[in-house]
């Protein structure tokens, strides 16, 4: 198989991850705030059980497919940087970490949705609130990792190492959103405003990844003829 075909597959994996993530968000719109009480949270879980389980599956699949996209970015950046290992290691490590935390963040919601149906029923409503809080508090690590991935990938784009500079600047905006949500989640309870901002961050990230993938599908990075100047001075 030609390298051009492999690069298209790698770029397409990013688009697939973006679509799966957007579908997951659409299935769980308007979740209850943590302050609504365990009873309200339990009713939401019972009423939206199938949607929650499907969203958790889509989000986990998005994390898995995203790993392929991250590996593709690593390959492209390593070639563009001529072995300088500037942005490519950061993109790889932050992308893998982001996918891992995203998949783990789905475990509490999956467990709660499973426990709302017989024969496995939640016996302690306070346990519902604790597990739900664990899920919501994952916004902090997710936001910070998303910011690191977006700023490192965006910086590489601005330097024309892949995709285009305008996509790099959009990545910087996503990084700012991730930083705000990431830091804010450690000091502010996950209520309406913070949850809305977190969802905005997630949707913006998915749209940005999708746009990056489309740009790389239209023009595979192997076709780039321009050389990128080294990042480090010798």
C-alpha positions as CSV (number, residue, x, y, z in Angstrom):
1,X,0.0,0.0,0.0
2,X,1.3,3.4,-1.0
3,X,2.2,6.0,1.7
4,X,-0.3,8.4,0.2
5,X,-3.1,5.8,0.9
6,X,-1.8,5.2,4.5
7,X,-1.8,9.0,5.1
8,X,-5.4,9.3,3.9
9,X,-6.4,6.5,6.3
10,X,-4.7,8.2,9.1
11,X,-6.4,11.5,8.3
12,X,-9.7,9.8,8.0
13,X,-9.3,8.4,11.5
14,X,-9.4,11.9,12.9
15,X,-12.6,12.6,11.0
16,X,-14.2,9.4,12.4
17,X,-13.2,10.3,15.9
18,X,-14.7,13.8,15.5
19,X,-18.0,12.4,14.2
20,X,-18.2,9.8,17.0
21,X,-17.5,12.5,19.6
22,X,-20.1,14.8,18.3
23,X,-22.7,12.0,18.2
24,X,-21.9,11.3,21.9
25,X,-22.4,14.9,22.8
26,X,-25.8,15.0,21.0
27,X,-27.1,12.0,22.9
28,X,-26.5,13.5,26.4
29,X,-27.5,17.1,26.0
30,X,-28.6,19.0,29.2
31,X,-27.4,16.6,31.8
32,X,-28.3,17.5,35.4
33,X,-26.1,19.6,37.6
34,X,-24.3,18.0,40.5
35,X,-26.2,20.2,42.9
36,X,-29.6,18.9,41.8
37,X,-29.4,16.0,44.2
38,X,-28.9,12.2,43.9
39,X,-32.6,11.6,43.3
40,X,-32.8,13.9,40.2
41,X,-29.6,12.4,38.9
42,X,-31.0,8.9,39.3
43,X,-34.2,9.8,37.5
44,X,-32.1,11.2,34.6
45,X,-30.1,8.0,34.4
46,X,-33.2,5.8,34.4
47,X,-34.9,7.9,31.7
48,X,-31.9,8.2,29.4
49,X,-30.2,4.9,30.1
50,X,-29.9,3.7,26.5
51,X,-28.8,7.1,25.3
52,X,-26.1,7.3,28.0
53,X,-24.8,3.8,27.3
54,X,-24.7,4.6,23.6
55,X,-23.0,7.9,24.2
56,X,-20.4,6.2,26.4
57,X,-19.7,3.7,23.7
58,X,-19.3,6.4,21.0
59,X,-17.0,8.4,23.2
60,X,-14.8,5.4,24.0
61,X,-14.7,4.4,20.3
62,X,-13.8,8.0,19.5
63,X,-10.9,7.8,22.0
64,X,-9.7,4.5,20.4
65,X,-9.9,5.9,16.8
66,X,-8.2,9.1,18.0
67,X,-5.2,7.1,18.9
68,X,-4.7,6.2,15.2
69,X,-5.0,9.9,14.3
70,X,-2.4,10.8,16.9
71,X,0.0,8.2,15.6
72,X,-0.6,9.7,12.1
73,X,0.2,13.2,13.3
74,X,3.4,11.8,15.0
75,X,4.5,10.3,11.7
76,X,3.8,13.4,9.7
77,X,5.5,15.8,12.2
78,X,8.5,13.6,12.6
79,X,9.1,13.7,8.9
80,X,8.4,17.4,8.6
81,X,10.8,18.2,11.5
82,X,13.6,16.1,10.0
83,X,14.1,14.2,13.2
84,X,14.4,17.3,15.4
85,X,11.7,15.9,17.7
86,X,10.2,19.3,18.5
87,X,6.4,19.2,18.6
88,X,6.0,15.5,17.6
89,X,6.7,14.0,21.0
90,X,4.4,16.4,22.8
91,X,1.6,15.8,20.3
92,X,2.0,12.0,20.7
93,X,2.2,11.9,24.5
94,X,-0.6,14.5,25.1
95,X,-2.8,12.8,22.5
96,X,-2.4,9.3,24.0
97,X,-3.0,10.7,27.5
98,X,-6.1,12.6,26.3
99,X,-7.6,9.5,24.7
100,X,-6.9,7.4,27.9
101,X,-8.5,9.9,30.3
102,X,-11.5,10.3,27.9
103,X,-12.1,6.5,27.9
104,X,-11.7,6.3,31.7
105,X,-14.1,9.2,32.2
106,X,-16.8,7.1,30.6
107,X,-16.6,4.3,33.1
108,X,-18.5,6.0,36.0
109,X,-21.4,6.9,33.7
110,X,-21.5,3.5,32.1
111,X,-21.6,1.9,35.6
112,X,-24.4,4.2,36.7
113,X,-26.5,3.5,33.6
114,X,-26.0,-0.2,34.0
115,X,-27.0,-0.1,37.7
116,X,-30.3,1.7,36.9
117,X,-31.8,-1.5,35.4
118,X,-32.8,-4.7,37.2
119,X,-31.5,-7.0,38.6
120,X,-28.5,-4.6,39.4
121,X,-30.1,-1.6,41.1
122,X,-28.3,1.2,42.9
123,X,-28.9,0.7,46.6
124,X,-27.4,3.9,47.9
125,X,-28.4,7.2,46.2
126,X,-25.4,8.9,47.6
127,X,-23.2,6.5,45.7
128,X,-25.0,7.8,42.6
129,X,-23.9,11.3,43.4
130,X,-20.3,10.3,44.0
131,X,-19.9,8.4,40.8
132,X,-21.6,11.2,38.9
133,X,-19.2,13.7,40.5
134,X,-16.2,11.6,39.4
135,X,-17.5,11.8,35.8
136,X,-18.0,15.5,35.9
137,X,-14.7,16.2,37.7
138,X,-12.9,14.5,34.8
139,X,-13.5,17.8,32.9
140,X,-10.4,19.2,34.7
141,X,-7.8,16.7,33.5
142,X,-9.5,16.5,30.1
143,X,-9.4,20.3,29.6
144,X,-5.7,20.5,30.5
145,X,-4.7,17.6,28.3
146,X,-6.8,19.0,25.5
147,X,-5.1,22.4,25.9
148,X,-1.6,20.8,25.7
149,X,-2.5,18.7,22.6
150,X,-4.2,21.6,20.8
151,X,-1.4,24.1,21.5
152,X,1.3,21.8,20.4
153,X,-0.5,20.6,17.3
154,X,-1.6,24.2,16.6
155,X,1.9,25.5,16.9
156,X,3.1,22.9,14.4
157,X,0.3,24.0,12.0
158,X,1.2,27.6,12.4
159,X,4.8,26.7,11.4
160,X,3.4,24.9,8.3
161,X,4.5,21.5,9.4
162,X,1.1,20.1,8.6
163,X,-2.4,21.2,7.5
164,X,-2.5,25.0,7.5
165,X,-1.8,28.0,9.7
166,X,-5.4,29.1,10.0
167,X,-6.2,25.7,11.5
168,X,-3.3,26.2,13.9
169,X,-4.8,29.4,15.1
170,X,-8.1,27.7,15.6
171,X,-6.2,25.1,17.7
172,X,-4.9,27.9,19.9
173,X,-8.5,29.0,20.6
174,X,-9.4,25.4,21.5
175,X,-6.4,25.3,23.8
176,X,-7.6,28.5,25.6
177,X,-11.0,26.9,26.1
178,X,-9.4,23.8,27.4
179,X,-7.2,25.7,29.8
180,X,-10.1,27.7,31.2
181,X,-12.2,24.6,31.7
182,X,-9.2,22.6,33.0
183,X,-8.2,25.1,35.6
184,X,-11.7,26.3,36.5
185,X,-12.9,22.7,37.2
186,X,-10.5,22.5,40.1
187,X,-12.0,25.6,41.8
188,X,-15.6,25.7,40.6
189,X,-18.3,23.1,41.1
190,X,-19.5,21.5,37.9
191,X,-22.8,23.5,37.7
192,X,-24.6,25.1,34.7
193,X,-22.0,27.6,33.5
194,X,-19.0,25.3,33.9
195,X,-20.8,22.4,32.3
196,X,-21.9,24.5,29.4
197,X,-18.3,25.7,28.9
198,X,-17.1,22.1,29.1
199,X,-19.5,21.0,26.4
200,X,-18.5,24.0,24.3
201,X,-14.9,23.0,24.6
202,X,-15.6,19.4,23.6
203,X,-17.7,20.3,20.6
204,X,-15.1,22.9,19.5
205,X,-12.3,20.3,19.8
206,X,-14.3,17.7,17.8
207,X,-15.0,20.3,15.0
208,X,-11.4,21.4,15.0
209,X,-10.1,17.8,14.7
210,X,-12.7,17.2,11.9
211,X,-11.5,20.2,10.0
212,X,-7.9,19.1,10.4
213,X,-8.7,15.7,9.1
214,X,-10.6,17.1,6.1
215,X,-7.6,19.4,5.2
216,X,-5.2,16.4,5.3
217,X,-7.6,14.2,3.3
218,X,-7.8,16.9,0.6
219,X,-4.1,17.3,0.5
220,X,-2.1,14.4,2.1
221,X,1.0,15.6,3.9
222,X,3.3,13.4,1.7
223,X,2.5,15.8,-1.2
224,X,3.9,18.8,0.5
225,X,6.8,20.1,-1.4
226,X,7.9,22.9,0.9
227,X,10.6,22.3,3.5
228,X,10.1,23.4,7.2
229,X,13.0,25.1,8.8
230,X,14.4,23.4,11.9
231,X,12.9,24.3,15.2
232,X,16.2,24.3,17.1
233,X,19.2,26.5,16.3
234,X,22.5,24.6,15.9
